[in-house]
C-alpha cells in the first residue's frame, strides 16, 4: 500500500525595498508581501502562528522560524525577495493532499524545491528497494546507517534531482513504513508542478518512479505507464553557454575559492541579490 504526499516546499516571493527598511520593519513587510502575492500560502503557513527570530543563511541575514519548527522564512533588507521553506511538519498541518496541491500550484511560478514523498507499508529495507531498479541514469549512490534509521540516496545530493529512500527504526511511529522521497529543485521543481497540474499527482508518482527506475515489487503506483516524468532541459541555443559555464566559469570560481579570493558566502550573496537562491538546501 502506497501513500503520497508533498513533504517539502520552498518558494520565493518579491520584496520591495525602494525605501530603507529597518530591521524591526522587515518581518511586517514580509508578511504583508506574502499575503498579497500568495494568500493561500500565507493562510496555511503564517496566519495565526507565532514565529521566533533566528540566524540568517547566506545570502539572507535574518530568518524567522514557526513555533512548531515546520516553516522558516529568510529575508534581507537589501534583497528583492524572501525565501519560504516548509518542511514535513509544516506540510502536515495543511491536513490533506488537496490542500497541499492547492498551495503547490499557487506558488509554482516561484518554486525553488518540492519533495514528492511515497510511504510504503512494508518491511523492505532501503538498500533492498534501491538495488532493484532498472535504469542507469542515476548512478550515484550513498548510504547512511544510524541509531535512528537507514537512508539511501540515489543521485547526487547537489544535483537538481535525486531520491532519498529511508525508514526509521523502532520505536519511531513511522518505522513500519519505507519512505521514497523524490527531491526536485529549481527548474525541475517548476516542471514537476506543471506536470502535476496537467496529469495529477497519482500519474506523476508513476512517471517519476519510472524516471528513477523503481522496479521493486513494493512499488505499486496507481497508474500503469512506461513514460518518465518530464524533465527541464536547457534550450539548444543555451548549450554553448552551459558548456562554457562548466568548462571555464565553474573551474575558475573553484580556484578563486580555494585561493581565498572569494568565499562561497560571497557567491551566494551575489546570486541572492539578483533574486536567485542557491542557498544550502539539503
C-alpha angles and dihedrals in degrees: 000000000000128000120194129208144152103250102178134025129177128174142154132235130196123264123196112218099168087127125046111273119211118215095250091051096051099084096044089054091045093053091048092048093049092048091050096047102033110019095171092053091047092052092045101045110019116021114100093000125118118233130198125209114249138175118285128241123221124306089019120069097199142031142183124216124205116239093251091049089239098116134041126187120196126197146160129202092233102037116094096223142040128218127228120198118190117189130193094282091052093048091048091060089065087075103217145029095254091059090049091052092047092055091044092057093045094056096034095110090058098034117140100172141003128182118204108202129196120191116202123195100225144110092236116129121232093246092051091052095044095048092060102069129119105215135080094198092102106042099159113102130179131169137199126192119185140156090270099049153304127281133185123190121205112197128012116306088220093057128090093248129039140134131235119201118187148145132198124234123239133309091035109111091234096048091112091063134076109213123209112191123188110203116204123180139189113336091003089058092050091047089052092050091051092050093046089054090051102044106015130248095277091060093041091055089055091048096049089046088058090048090060093036100236107186104161115125089242091065102091110155118189092240123061112215140137094210124106128224117275111261127204113244128184113254113262092247088059092057096094091048092050091049090049091051093052096038101043117004101048095045090048091049091049090053092050090052092047090049091050094241091124135007132225087248089057090054093047090049093050092053093040092056087057095051097260115124114210094154123146101282110171 
